[in-house]
């Protein structure tokens, strides 16, 4: 898991093992339990996509694919392949997914 923190603006995590992204509930989400996709874990249990809040956005493969962003695990950076600019991330190995839920 790689993350970036932009002091005073935003922070997010890039979860390279996640197929879908998860965003924190916004203040305008009135009835969060009625929204979101139905996901199923490998063990058959339901993964709730709304109703639990995350403290910061978690970007998965869907976001990276939609925006053509490459992840360089070795250099710990995100790369824009259109112009090869990159942004360095920091490794967040000690963070478990449960710690991200509030």
C-alpha positions as CSV (number, residue, x, y, z in Angstrom):
1,X,0.0,0.0,0.0
2,X,1.4,3.4,-1.0
3,X,0.1,6.7,0.1
4,X,0.6,10.4,-0.4
5,X,0.0,13.2,1.9
6,X,-0.3,16.8,0.7
7,X,-0.2,19.0,3.8
8,X,-3.1,21.4,3.9
9,X,-4.8,19.9,0.8
10,X,-5.4,16.2,0.5
11,X,-4.1,12.7,1.2
12,X,-4.9,9.4,-0.4
13,X,-3.8,5.8,-0.5
14,X,-3.1,3.8,-3.6
15,X,-4.1,0.2,-2.9
16,X,-2.5,-1.9,-5.6
17,X,-4.3,-5.0,-4.6
18,X,-7.8,-3.4,-4.8
19,X,-10.0,-3.7,-7.9
20,X,-12.3,-0.8,-6.8
21,X,-11.8,2.5,-5.1
22,X,-13.5,3.7,-1.9
23,X,-14.1,7.3,-1.1
24,X,-15.1,8.8,2.2
25,X,-18.8,9.7,2.6
26,X,-19.4,13.3,1.6
27,X,-21.6,15.7,3.7
28,X,-24.2,15.5,1.0
29,X,-24.6,11.7,1.3
30,X,-28.0,11.6,3.0
31,X,-28.8,7.8,2.9
32,X,-25.5,6.0,2.5
33,X,-26.9,2.5,3.1
34,X,-29.0,2.7,-0.1
35,X,-26.0,3.5,-2.4
36,X,-23.0,1.6,-3.7
37,X,-22.2,-1.5,-5.6
38,X,-22.7,-5.0,-4.2
39,X,-19.3,-6.7,-3.9
40,X,-18.4,-10.2,-2.7
41,X,-15.2,-11.2,-1.0
42,X,-13.3,-14.4,-2.0
43,X,-14.8,-16.2,1.0
44,X,-18.3,-15.3,-0.2
45,X,-19.0,-12.7,2.4
46,X,-20.6,-9.3,1.4
47,X,-18.3,-6.3,1.2
48,X,-20.2,-3.2,2.3
49,X,-19.4,-0.3,-0.1
50,X,-21.4,2.3,1.8
51,X,-22.3,2.6,5.4
52,X,-18.7,2.5,6.7
53,X,-16.6,5.5,6.4
54,X,-13.0,5.6,5.4
55,X,-10.7,8.4,6.7
56,X,-9.2,9.1,3.3
57,X,-9.7,8.1,-0.4
58,X,-8.5,4.6,-1.3
59,X,-7.6,4.4,-5.0
60,X,-7.7,1.0,-6.6
61,X,-7.2,-0.4,-10.1
62,X,-10.5,1.1,-11.4
63,X,-9.2,4.7,-10.7
64,X,-5.7,4.0,-12.0
65,X,-7.1,2.4,-15.2
66,X,-9.6,5.2,-15.8
67,X,-6.9,7.8,-15.6
68,X,-4.1,5.8,-17.2
69,X,-1.9,6.1,-14.2
70,X,1.0,3.7,-13.8
71,X,2.3,2.6,-10.4
72,X,6.0,2.0,-10.1
73,X,6.3,-0.1,-6.9
74,X,10.1,-0.2,-7.1
75,X,10.5,3.6,-7.2
76,X,7.3,4.2,-5.1
77,X,5.7,6.6,-7.5
78,X,2.8,7.2,-9.8
79,X,3.6,7.9,-13.4
80,X,1.5,9.8,-16.0
81,X,2.5,7.9,-19.2
82,X,1.4,10.8,-21.5
83,X,4.3,13.0,-20.4
84,X,6.2,10.7,-17.9
85,X,5.8,13.0,-15.0
86,X,5.8,11.3,-11.7
87,X,4.8,11.9,-8.1
88,X,6.6,10.1,-5.2
89,X,4.6,8.2,-2.7
90,X,5.5,7.0,0.7
91,X,5.1,3.4,1.8
92,X,2.5,2.7,4.4
93,X,3.3,-1.0,5.2
94,X,2.2,-0.7,8.8
95,X,-1.4,0.3,8.0
96,X,-3.9,-2.5,7.9
97,X,-7.2,-2.0,6.0
98,X,-9.1,-2.1,9.3
99,X,-7.2,0.9,10.5
100,X,-8.5,2.9,7.6
101,X,-12.1,2.5,8.6
102,X,-13.4,5.0,11.1
